[in-house]
Amino acid sequence: MKDHYDFSKGVRGKFYEPDAVFRLPVYLDEQVQAYLSARAEARGVGLAELVNDMLKKDIELIEMAR
């Protein structure tokens, strides 16, 4: 690395987007992904849709148990 960097011509907020949506990468264990991929394919839906539906059901159960 250099000892000094010149940011005098930099523009603050040049790439800022207030409505930006950040997607978190989620990494599944190999066995879990294989199982869920097979279930998703059998149902004719995408893996992300299947996982989101499962998580939403889990959230409902957690909220009901409160």
C-alpha positions as CSV (number, residue, x, y, z in Angstrom):
1,M,0.0,0.0,0.0
2,K,1.0,3.5,-0.6
3,D,1.8,5.8,2.4
4,H,-0.6,8.4,1.1
5,Y,-3.6,8.4,-1.3
6,D,-5.0,11.6,-2.9
7,F,-8.8,11.8,-2.6
8,S,-8.9,15.5,-3.5
9,K,-10.8,14.8,-6.7
10,G,-13.1,12.3,-5.1
11,V,-16.9,12.8,-5.0
12,R,-18.7,11.9,-1.8
13,G,-21.7,9.7,-2.3
14,K,-21.1,9.1,-6.0
15,F,-22.4,5.5,-5.9
16,Y,-24.9,6.0,-3.0
17,E,-28.4,4.7,-3.8
18,P,-30.9,5.3,-1.0
19,D,-33.3,2.5,-2.3
20,A,-30.6,-0.1,-2.7
21,V,-31.6,-3.6,-1.6
22,F,-28.9,-5.8,-0.2
23,R,-29.3,-9.6,-0.6
24,L,-27.4,-11.7,1.9
25,P,-25.6,-14.7,0.5
26,V,-26.7,-17.8,2.3
27,Y,-24.6,-21.0,2.1
28,L,-26.3,-24.3,2.7
29,D,-24.6,-27.5,3.7
30,E,-24.1,-29.8,0.8
31,Q,-26.6,-32.4,2.1
32,V,-29.2,-29.8,3.0
33,Q,-29.0,-28.1,-0.4
34,A,-29.3,-31.5,-2.2
35,Y,-32.3,-32.4,-0.2
36,L,-34.0,-29.1,-0.6
37,S,-33.2,-28.9,-4.3
38,A,-34.8,-32.3,-4.9
39,R,-37.9,-31.1,-2.9
40,A,-38.1,-27.9,-4.9
41,E,-37.8,-29.7,-8.2
42,A,-40.5,-32.2,-7.2
43,R,-42.8,-29.3,-6.4
44,G,-41.9,-27.3,-9.5
45,V,-40.6,-24.3,-7.7
46,G,-37.2,-22.7,-7.3
47,L,-34.9,-23.4,-4.4
48,A,-35.1,-19.8,-3.1
49,E,-38.9,-19.9,-3.1
50,L,-39.0,-23.2,-1.2
51,V,-36.5,-22.0,1.4
52,N,-38.4,-18.7,1.9
53,D,-41.7,-20.5,2.3
54,M,-40.1,-22.9,4.9
55,L,-38.6,-20.0,6.8
56,K,-41.9,-18.0,6.8
57,K,-43.7,-21.1,8.3
58,D,-41.0,-21.4,11.0
59,I,-41.4,-17.7,11.8
60,E,-45.2,-18.2,12.2
61,L,-44.6,-21.1,14.5
62,I,-42.1,-19.1,16.6
63,E,-44.5,-16.2,16.9
64,M,-47.4,-18.5,17.8
65,A,-45.3,-20.1,20.6
66,R,-44.6,-16.7,22.2
